[in-house]
């Protein structure tokens, strides 16, 4: 059975309530906000790449890693 039919069936028999999905992240940022963050990161990376002799502070690197990890959790 195709997924959309299974979901329709589950909704019809009350097994699934589309208004109360347990795994939906309602706190997620809007697509526009995420796109703005991605564009800002891209601009920041371009700036750092334009100065190849610049040594990035470890604190900044850790912050960027955490940001990427947080954002990538929703992409899996």
N, C-alpha and C positions, 0 to 999 in steps of 0.2 A: 504494500500500500504506500503510495507517495506520501511524503511528510505532510503536505498541506491537507490531505484527506485525514490523516491520523490526528492532526491538530484539530480540525473541524469536528471530528468524532469525539475527541476528548472534551472539547468545549460543550458539545451537544449533550453528553451524558453527565456533565458537571464535574468531571475529573480535573479540568483546567478552567480557571477563571482568568480571562485576559486582563481584568482590572486588578488582579492580585497575583502577579507573577513573582515567585519567590526569588528568582535569580536575576531579575532586571535591576540594573543600577540606576535608580531614579536620581541619584546625586551627580550623575555624570554631566560634564560640561556639554553645552550645545555644540553641534558641529562647527558653527561659525567661531566659537571661542577656541576650540581645539585647533582649527585652521590658523587662527591668529597666533596661537602659541607656536605652532610649527613654523610659520613664516618668521616669527621673531627669532626662533632658534636657528633657522637657516641664515638669517642676517647676521646673527652673532658668530656663527661658524665661519661665514664668509669674511667677517672682519678679522677673526683670529688667523685665518689662513692667509690673509693679505700681509700679515706680519710674522713670517716664519721663524724669526729669531726670538719671538716673544715666548717666555716660559709661563704657562698657565699655572696660577696658584693651585695647590692641592685642594684647598677648600672649594674652589670653583669647580674643579673636576668632579669632586664627590657630589656636589649639588647637582651638576648636570647628569651624572650617573643615576642619582636618585630620581630625578625628574623623568628620565627616559624609562627607568624601571617602572615607575608609577603608571606612566602612559601606556607602556607595552603590556601591562597586565590585562587591560581590556581588549587587546588585539588578538589574543590567543584563541 
